[in-house]
Amino acid sequence: DSADGQWGTASNWSNNSVPNIASAGGDDVTINSGDAVVYTPGGGLSDFRIDGGNSVTISGSSSVTKSTGANWGEVRNGTLTLDNGAFSYTQVFLLADIPGSNAIVSLSNGSQFTASVELRFGTDSLTNTGTGVFTLNGSTADTGKGVRFWGKSMTAGSTFYINFTGTQISTLTGKFLLITDSSQSTTDTFLT
């Protein structure tokens, strides 16, 4: 139970320390008590980055929201799981943007995911960025202006998936864009 609801307040966490979700040997985070947590960049917090094999699980009607700043969200080598939870990020959210990534985002049981700018797989400057998987099971994802697949990453052996599983209806809103080379990186023409 968090006193001020801020991710960056050490006393809000069971070990009285702000979780390290960006480095190997870091923390696996579970938010499951209906808490509403706000991720505010600054004061030692920058991008919301899950890396190093770490995980963040949001369940039990809990939520994590980032509402200010230009900092991106990303899963590189790790897992973001929503099980009847909500995650809202007011910027680009990236999956598998470094070589050897194993990035997993899983939504189930009425979860809601929002990336208000876009959901992006891979990067324009690297090849073979690994695997990015985004799975919906009875959940909703709003990807802002759309889902961007970077072609340079895709043509070099990376694997990107958007999976719809289970028997419950899932919804993914936004357009799709496949960029085949970095010269198109400034073009925002999404498939309709």
C-alpha positions as CSV (number, residue, x, y, z in Angstrom):
1,D,0.0,0.0,0.0
2,S,1.6,3.2,-1.1
3,A,1.3,6.4,1.0
4,D,1.7,9.0,-1.8
5,G,1.3,6.7,-4.7
6,Q,4.6,7.6,-6.3
7,W,6.9,4.9,-7.8
8,G,9.9,7.0,-6.8
9,T,9.1,7.1,-3.1
10,A,11.2,4.4,-1.3
11,S,8.9,4.1,1.7
12,N,6.1,3.0,-0.7
13,W,7.8,-0.3,-1.3
14,S,8.1,-3.3,1.0
15,N,11.9,-3.2,1.1
16,N,12.0,0.6,1.5
17,S,13.9,1.0,-1.7
18,V,12.8,2.2,-5.2
19,P,12.8,-0.9,-7.4
20,N,15.6,-1.4,-9.9
21,I,13.9,-2.9,-12.9
22,A,16.5,-1.9,-15.4
23,S,19.6,-3.9,-14.4
24,A,20.5,-7.6,-14.2
25,G,20.0,-8.8,-10.7
26,G,17.4,-6.1,-10.1
27,D,13.9,-6.4,-8.7
28,D,10.8,-8.2,-9.8
29,V,7.9,-5.9,-8.9
30,T,4.3,-6.9,-8.0
31,I,1.6,-4.4,-7.6
32,N,-1.6,-6.2,-6.6
33,S,-3.6,-4.5,-3.9
34,G,-5.7,-2.1,-6.0
35,D,-3.0,0.5,-5.7
36,A,-2.8,3.4,-8.1
37,V,0.9,4.1,-8.7
38,V,2.3,7.2,-10.6
39,Y,5.6,7.0,-12.4
40,T,7.1,10.5,-12.5
41,P,10.4,10.9,-14.3
42,G,13.0,13.0,-12.5
43,G,14.7,12.6,-9.1
44,G,16.7,9.6,-10.3
45,L,13.9,8.1,-12.5
46,S,14.1,8.4,-16.3
47,D,12.7,6.0,-18.8
48,F,10.4,3.2,-17.5
49,R,12.7,0.4,-18.6
50,I,12.3,-3.3,-17.8
51,D,15.7,-5.0,-18.5
52,G,18.1,-7.5,-17.1
53,G,15.5,-10.3,-16.9
54,N,13.3,-8.4,-14.4
55,S,9.6,-8.3,-14.4
56,V,6.7,-6.0,-13.4
57,T,3.3,-7.5,-12.6
58,I,0.2,-5.3,-12.2
59,S,-2.9,-7.1,-11.0
60,G,-5.9,-7.0,-8.8
61,S,-7.3,-3.7,-10.3
62,S,-4.0,-2.0,-9.7
63,S,-2.6,0.6,-12.1
64,V,0.7,2.3,-13.1
65,T,0.5,5.6,-14.9
66,K,3.1,7.9,-16.3
67,S,1.5,11.2,-17.2
68,T,4.4,13.8,-17.7
69,G,7.7,14.1,-19.4
70,A,9.3,13.0,-22.6
71,N,10.8,9.8,-21.2
72,W,9.9,6.6,-23.0
73,G,8.8,3.2,-21.7
74,E,10.4,0.0,-22.8
75,V,10.8,-3.7,-22.3
76,R,14.2,-4.9,-23.4
77,N,14.9,-8.2,-21.6
78,G,12.1,-8.8,-19.2
79,T,8.3,-9.0,-18.8
80,L,5.4,-6.6,-18.2
81,T,2.4,-8.6,-17.1
82,L,-1.1,-7.1,-16.6
83,D,-3.7,-9.4,-15.0
84,N,-6.8,-7.3,-14.4
85,G,-4.5,-4.3,-14.2
86,A,-3.8,-1.1,-16.1
87,F,-0.7,0.5,-17.5
88,S,-0.9,4.0,-19.1
89,Y,2.2,5.7,-20.6
90,T,2.1,9.1,-22.2
91,Q,4.9,8.6,-24.6
92,V,6.3,5.9,-27.0
93,F,6.5,2.4,-25.5
94,L,9.2,0.2,-27.0
95,L,9.7,-3.6,-27.2
96,A,12.9,-5.3,-28.2
97,D,15.0,-2.3,-29.1
98,I,18.5,-3.7,-28.4
99,P,20.4,-6.7,-29.8
100,G,19.4,-10.0,-28.2
101,S,16.2,-8.6,-26.6
102,N,13.6,-10.9,-25.1
103,A,10.7,-8.5,-24.5
104,I,7.3,-9.8,-23.3
105,V,4.1,-7.8,-22.6
106,S,1.1,-9.9,-21.5
107,L,-2.4,-8.6,-20.9
108,S,-5.2,-10.7,-19.5
109,N,-8.5,-10.6,-17.6
110,G,-9.8,-7.2,-18.6
111,S,-6.4,-5.4,-18.4
112,Q,-5.9,-2.1,-20.2
113,F,-2.6,-0.9,-21.8
114,T,-2.2,2.6,-23.2
115,A,0.8,4.0,-25.1
116,S,-0.5,7.4,-26.0
117,V,2.1,8.1,-28.8
118,E,2.7,4.6,-30.2
119,L,3.8,1.0,-29.5
120,R,7.1,0.3,-31.3
121,F,8.9,-3.0,-32.0
122,G,12.6,-2.8,-32.8
123,T,14.6,0.2,-33.8
124,D,15.7,2.0,-36.9
125,S,19.5,1.7,-36.2
126,L,20.0,-1.9,-35.1
127,T,19.6,-5.2,-36.7
128,N,18.7,-8.5,-35.0
129,T,17.1,-6.9,-31.9
130,G,15.7,-10.2,-30.7
131,T,12.1,-11.1,-29.9
132,G,9.2,-8.8,-28.9
133,V,5.9,-10.4,-28.0
134,F,2.7,-8.5,-27.1
135,T,-0.2,-10.8,-26.1
136,L,-3.8,-9.9,-25.4
137,N,-6.3,-12.2,-23.7
138,G,-9.6,-10.5,-22.9
139,S,-8.0,-7.1,-22.7
140,T,-7.6,-3.8,-24.4
141,A,-4.6,-1.9,-25.8
142,D,-4.7,1.6,-27.1
143,T,-1.5,2.4,-29.1
144,G,-2.1,6.1,-29.8
145,K,-1.3,6.8,-33.4
146,G,-0.4,3.1,-33.9
147,V,2.0,0.2,-33.8
148,R,5.4,0.7,-35.6
149,F,7.5,-2.2,-36.8
150,W,11.0,-1.2,-37.7
151,G,11.9,-3.1,-40.9
152,K,15.6,-3.0,-40.5
153,S,15.2,-4.9,-37.2
154,M,12.7,-7.3,-38.8
155,T,14.7,-8.3,-41.9
156,A,17.8,-9.2,-39.8
157,G,16.3,-12.1,-37.9
158,S,14.3,-10.4,-35.2
159,T,10.8,-11.8,-34.4
160,F,7.9,-9.6,-33.4
161,Y,4.5,-10.9,-32.5
162,I,1.1,-9.5,-31.5
163,N,-1.0,-12.4,-30.2
164,F,-4.7,-12.6,-29.5
165,T,-5.4,-15.6,-27.3
166,G,-8.2,-17.1,-25.2
167,T,-12.0,-17.0,-25.7
168,Q,-12.6,-13.5,-24.4
169,I,-12.7,-10.5,-26.8
170,S,-9.6,-8.4,-27.0
171,T,-9.2,-5.0,-28.7
172,L,-6.1,-3.3,-30.1
173,T,-6.7,0.2,-31.4
174,G,-4.3,2.2,-33.6
175,K,-2.9,1.8,-37.1
176,F,0.1,-0.3,-38.2
177,L,3.3,1.0,-39.8
178,L,6.1,-1.1,-41.3
179,I,9.3,0.9,-41.9
180,T,11.7,-0.9,-44.2
181,D,14.7,1.3,-43.8
182,S,15.9,4.2,-41.6
183,S,15.3,6.8,-44.3
184,Q,11.6,6.4,-43.5
185,S,12.0,7.0,-39.8
186,T,10.4,10.4,-40.0
187,T,7.5,9.2,-42.0
188,D,4.3,8.7,-39.9
189,T,2.1,7.1,-42.5
190,F,0.3,4.3,-40.8
191,L,-1.9,1.6,-42.6
192,T,-5.6,2.2,-42.0
